[in-house]
Amino acid sequence: MATDAHPVPDLGTELAQQRTALAVERSFLAFERTLMAWLRTSLSMIGFGFTLAKFFAYLETQHGTPVVGAAGRTWASDTVGLSMIAIGTVAMVLAVIQHHRRVRALREFGLVKQWNLALWISTLVAALGVLAFWSLVVR
């Protein structure tokens, strides 16, 4: 029997709070996995774009003329590569923004502030994409 001085804790409420906290943590980890998937995709696109741009430039220097495709169209040496780098970089920047917004929304449900390695790495990769794009445009 409980008295006013010593109330009996409501185990159902405590269990519900624990489950909610774990659900918030699982959601955070799912957001992290999604950001890491975007990181892999964006990094692949940036790397592939840089390789294509350099490959077309190499072919052009070897032959002295632009690369002509099967349909007779001339490809600018950097167009495809720069497009891939731009798409990968924009995708990474948007993924970082989306992740940041989702984490901020989870904080309203009790997510504890913590250091976010995936967010920092993704931000660095987005900066790498900007630098790769800039290095090919400015040269």
N, C-alpha and C positions, 0 to 999 in steps of 0.2 A: 504494500500500500504506500502511496506517495503522499507526502505532505507538501504544503506550500513551501517549506524550507528546503526540501529535497525533491524536486520534480524528477520524474522518470523520463529519461531521454526518449524521444520518438525515433525508434530505429528505422522506421519506414522513411522518414524525412532525411535522416543521415545517409541511408542507402541511395536515395534519389539524388542527393547532392553529390555523392561520390560518382554515381553513374553519369551525371551531367558533366562533372569535371573531366572524367575520362572521355566522354564524347567530344568535348571541346578539344582535348589533346589529340584525339584521333583525327578530328577535322583539320587541325593545324598540320599534323603529319601528312595528311592527304594533300593539303595545299603545298607542302614542301616537295612532295613527290611530283606534283604537277609542274611546279617551277623547275625542278631538275629535268623533267622531260622536255620542257621548252628550252632549257639550257642546252641539252644535247642536240636538239633539232636546230637551234639557232647557230650553235658552234659548227655543226656540220655544214650548214648553208654558207656561213661566213668563210670557212676553210675551203669549201668546194668552189665558191665564187672567186676567192683569191687565186686558187690554183688555175681555174679556167682563164682568168684575166692574164696571168703570167704565161700560160700555155699558148694562148692566142698571140700574145706579144712575141713569144719565142718563135712561133711559126712564121710570123710576119717578118722577123729579122732574118730568119734562115732563107726565106724565099724572096724577100724584098717586095712582096705584094701582099695585099690583104687576103685573108682566107675566103674562098668562094665556095659556097655550099652546092649541093646537088641540084637545087632548083635555080642556080645561077645568081643567087643573092650574095652580096658581100657582107660579111659580118665585121663590124667594128671590133677591134681586138679586145676592148674592155667592156663592151655593152652587156654581154651575158654575165660576166664576172661581177661587174659593179651592181647589176640588178640583183644577183644572188646575195651579195654582201648587204645591200640595202634592205632586202626582204628579211634576211636573218637578223640584222641589227634592229629593225623596227619591231619584229616579233619579240625579240628579247626585251626591248624597252617596254613594250606593252605588257609582257608577262610579268616584269618586275612591278609595274604599276598595279596590275591586277592582284598580284600576291600581296603587296603592301595594303591594298584596300581590304582584302579578305581577312588578313591578320588583324587589322584595326577593328573590323566588325566582330571578330572573335573575342577581342579584348572586352567588349561590352558584355559578353557572356562569361567572363571570368578568366580568360587566358592570361597567364602571368607573362609579363614582359621578359623576354629572353633574347640572347644573342642568336642571330639568324644567319648561319654560315651560307646557306643556299642563296639568300638574298644578296649577300656581299659578293659572292663569286659571280652571280648573274649580273650584277651591276658592273663588275670588272670586265666581263665578257662583252657586255653592251658597249663599254668604252673601247675595248679592243676592236669591235666591229666598226665603230666610228673612226678609229685610227687607221684601220685597214682600208676603209673606203676613202678616207682623206689622202692616204699615201698613194693610192692609185689615181686619184683625180688630180692631185697637185703635181706629181712628178713631171 
